[in-house]
Amino acid sequence: MVDVTIPEALRQQAIWCIAFDSPFTAELCETMADDFEAGGIIADLTGGWITHPIQDALALRLAGALHAIVLSEPDGTLAQVWPQEGRAWSMAEAWPVAVESLRAREHWVRDFLKSPPQTNEVRRAMGLWPGLCAAAEAFDGPMDVLELGASAGLNLSMDRFHYDGGTWTWDSLIDGPRVALSTQWSGPPPRFPAHAAIRHRAACDQNPLNATLAEDRLRLRAYIWPDQPERLERLNAAMEIAQSQSITPDAGDAADWIKAKLATRAKDALTIIYHSVFFQYPPQAVRDAITLAIETEGARATPEAPLAWLRFEPGGILGHEQKGASMILELIEWPSGRRRVLADIDPHGRFVHWHGA
């Protein structure tokens, strides 16, 4: 039995949106909750929802559907009242148009709601790339990376981004689209070994998106909150890089995929498994299978072929204290077995408190 009602889930998402600097999406979620309770279009679309509306991110599916309409119809009536490019907005003006748009496209919206959100937040690389470099410090050979829950795999190109931590910067020397990342960084600067470079990269997702496909690019853009245009700019640049590299994550179960990849991993490289805001979504049995596969391979790791597991996740899901909405960046290394929390980090990468490697 679901113990959270849909209006409660929508209002909880509104609280989170305020915390993550999206007042428009927060008010939209509150308005959708009111509409559900009044028996409006939101009740029609979601009244038969049988699974957990918070775990399913139902609020973000609904908000994403509306943003997708705006992005696919830039001259349409909904786009004229949505907060694009810094435009002032009024929910009293926007919501009646949103209702009309949802009614007119009800079949399409129902289909859109079937898929979970895939934000592929690029600024998480503010923690991930320093984390990979921390793992690379003790090994001067090549680095192969494997990402779980990768969506479109945009962060697989993290070694091609520009990073600005305020007191430090790091820039890729590779020409191409520029993904410029910045954050509120506290603590010592990270270290970037000169030899640290990704040789091979691969990823999987249950429902991978492909940055070369217009439909998938629209879905990725739709889940960016419309009053945060800088996030959309970063996403667009990262999708250009992914297209240029022909990055396409594999479709499959994460536990089966990582077990197969580890069974054939190179014996002359540091292999790093990483994921970000992924581990709380699979069932416990899948998490246990992933952990067993990685720890089993870790027991076989050697100094010539070390293994590392980099986890950007809520502390509570990893057995640590949960600090509000903050995440932790944890690194486990084999054959040493060393386990370190490298940073406390915002889910969207807005701040990083680096503990030092």
N, C-alpha and C positions, 0 to 999 in steps of 0.2 A: 504494500500500500504506500502511495506517495504521501508523505507527511507535510509537504509544502504546497500551497495552492499556487496557481499561476499568477494571480495578482501579487502574492507575497514574493514570488521569484522575480517578477518584473521590478518591484520596489527595492528588492535587495540589489539588483543590478544597477538601479539608479544611484544607490549609495556608493557602490564601487566606481561608477562613472564620475561622480563628484570627486572621489579620492584620486582618480586618474585624469583629472582636468578636462572633462568633457561635459560641460553643463548642458549642452544641447541634447546629447544622448541620455543624460540623466532625466531631463524633463520629458523627453520622448517616452522613456520607460514608465515614468509616473503616469503619463497621459494614456498609454496603452493599458496600464493596470485599471485606470478609471473606466476606460472603454469596455474592458472585459466585464467588469462588475455591472456595467449598464447594459450588457447583452449586445454589444456592438460587433463590429467586424473582427476584432481580436478574439472575442468569444467564439465567433463562427469558425475562425481559422484554427483555433487551438483548444476548443472545448473538449475534444476527444483525446487530448494528449494523455497517454497512459503511463509514461515514464517520468523520471524526476526532472522537473523543469529547470532547476538550477544546474544540476550535473549536465543536462543536455544543452545548457546555454541558450534556452529558448528565446530569451530577451534579445540576445545578439543575433539570432537567426532572423527574428522579425525586423530588427533595425537594419540588418544587412540586406534584407529583401528590399526595403524602401530605398536604401542608398544605391542598390544595384539599378533600380528604376531611374534614379536621378542620373547616374553615370552613363547609362545606356541611352537616355533620352535627354541630352543636355539642353535642348530647347523646349522641353515639355513643361507642363504646368507645375509639376512637383519640383523640378529643378529651380524654378523661379522663386520658390519659398524656402528652399533648403539652404543651409549655411555654407555655400561654396565660396572659396577664394576670399574669405574674410567678410562676406556679406552679412549684414545684420539680419537676425531672424526673430520671428514671433511664433510661438507654438500655437497661439490662438489663430493665427493665419495659416500656419503650415498644416495643422492636424486635419481640418476638413478636406484639404486637397489630398492628404495622405489617405484618408478613408476612401475617397473617390478612386484613387489610384489602385488601392488594394482590391476594391470591389471589381474594378474593370479587368483586373489580372488575377482573379482569385485562383484559377487553375494553376497558373504559373507560380504564384506565391506558395501554394501548397506543395508543389514540387520542390521549390527552393528550400523550404523549411525541412525537408527530409535529410539534408546534409548538415553535419555539425560545422561550426565556424572554424576557419583556418586562417588565423591572423598572420602567421609567419613574421612575427615582429622582428624587424631587422636590427633594431638597436639593442637587442639582447646580445649581439656580438660584442658590445662593449665589455661584457664579462667573459664571453666564450673565447674570444681570440686571446686575451691575456691568460685565460685558463689553459688553452692548448699550449701556449708558449711556456707556461709553468711546467707542464708535463714534459715538454721537449728539452728542458734545461739539462737533464742528466743523461741525455742520449744524443749523440751528434750525428746519427744516421737519418734516413728519410722518415717521414711521418705519413701514415695512412689513416684516414678518418672515416668513421661510420656513424651516421646520424639516425636516431630512432624518432618516429613521429615527425617527419621532416616537412610535411605539407608539400610545397613546391621546391623545397631544398634551397631556398635563397641564402640561408646562412652557411651553406657549404662553400660559398665564395667569400667567406669572412676575411681571408688573406688578401683580398683585393679591395678592401674598404679603407677609408681614411678615418683615423681615431683622434679625438681631441679630449683629453682628460683635464684640461685646464692648466695643470702644471707639467704636462707631458703630451706629446703627440707621436703618432706612428702612421706612416703612409706607405701604401703599396707603391712599388715602382713600375707596376704594370699599367700601360696605357689603356684607356677605355672609359666607360661611364663612371662617374664619381659618386660613390655613396659616402656622404660625409656624416659621421656620427660624433656626437658630443654628449657629455653627461656631467652631473655634479659628482666629481670624484673626491673621495677623502681617503686618507691613509697613504702609504708609500706608493710611488709609481710602480707599475708592473715592469718586469724585465722581458726583453724581446731578444732571445739569442739570435745571433746572426745566421746560424744554420737552420733555424726553425722555418720549415716550408712544407706545405702539403704536397705529397707526391700523388696519391690516389685518394679519391673521395667517392663515397657511395651513401645511399640513404634509402629508407623505406617508410611507407605510410600505408594505413589501411585504405585510404582513398587519396592517393597522391594527385596533386595538381601539376600541370605542365605549363611553365611560363611562356611556351611558344604558342599556346592555344588562346585565342581571344576570349573564349568563354571562361577559361580558368583564370585569366588575368582579371576579368571583370569580377569574378567571385572573390579573389584576393583583395582587390580594391574596395569591394563593397563592405568588407568587415573592418575597414579603417573608419574610425568615427569622423563624420564629415566636418566637425569643427576643429580638426587637427590636421590641417593641410601639410604640415611639415612631415608627418608620418607617411602621408600619401606620396610625397616627393621622394622620400627614401625608398619606399616600396617600388616605385616606378623605376628608379635607377638600379635597384637590386635585380628587378626582373630583366632589365636589359643585359646585365652581366650574366644571369642564368641562361638567357637565350643564346648569348655569344658562346657560352661554354657547353651548350646542349645538355644542361643538367636536367635529368628526369628521374626522380626517386622511383624505386621499385614498389609495386603494390604487393602487400602481403602482411601476414601476422608478424609483429615485431619479434616475438620469442623464436619463432621458426627461422626468421630471416637472420637474426644475429647469431643463432647457433650455427647456421650454414656458413655464414661469412667468417666466423671465428675458426671453423674447421679448416678453412683454406687460406687463412691469413698468411702474409709474407713472413719469412723467417729472418729477414734482414732489415726490418723496420719497426718503429714504434707504432703500434696500433692504438688509436684512441676512439672509444665509443663515447658519444655525447648525446644529450637531449636537453630540451628546455621546455618547461611547463607542459610536460607530457606524461610523467609517471603516475599522476593521480587518475588518469582516465582509463587505462586498461583494468580489467578485473584483477583481483588479488592473485588469482592463479596464474595469469599472464605475467604479472610483475615478478612473482616467485620464479617462474620459468626463465625470465630474462636474467634475473639475479644469479640463478644457478648456472646458466650457460656462461656468464661472464666470470663468475668466481671459479668455475671449473677450469676455464682457459687461463685465468690468472694463476692458478696453481701450477700450470705448465709453462708459464712465461720464463724467459731467460734474459740475462743482461744483453744478449745479442738481438732478442726479439721481445722487448718489454710490452706491457699492456697497461692502458690507463682507462679509467671510467670517469668522465666529467659530467656532473649532474647539476643543472640549473633548475631547481625545483623548490616547492614549499618545504621548509624544514621539517614540518610534522610528518610528511610522507616518507622522509628519509631517516626518521628516528631521532630528530633533533627537536629542540623547542621551537614552536611556531611563533614568529614575531609579527603579529598582525598580518598584513597582506604581503610583507616582504618575502623574498626568496633567499635561498643560500646557493652559493656556488661551491660544490664539493668535488674534490679530486681524490680518487683512489688509484694507487699505482702498484703494479706487480713487475718483478718478483719481490720487491721490498715489502709489499703489503701496507705501505704508508697511506694514511687517510687524513686529509686536511680540508678544513673549510677555508677556502680562499677568500670569500667575500660574502657580505650581505648585499642584496641587489634588488632593485625594483623590477617587477615583472615586465615593465616596458623599457627598462634600461635607463630611466630618468636619473637615478642615482646609483652609485657603487661605493660601498665602503670596503676597501681592499685591506685584508689583514696581512698581506705579504706572503710570498711563496716560500 
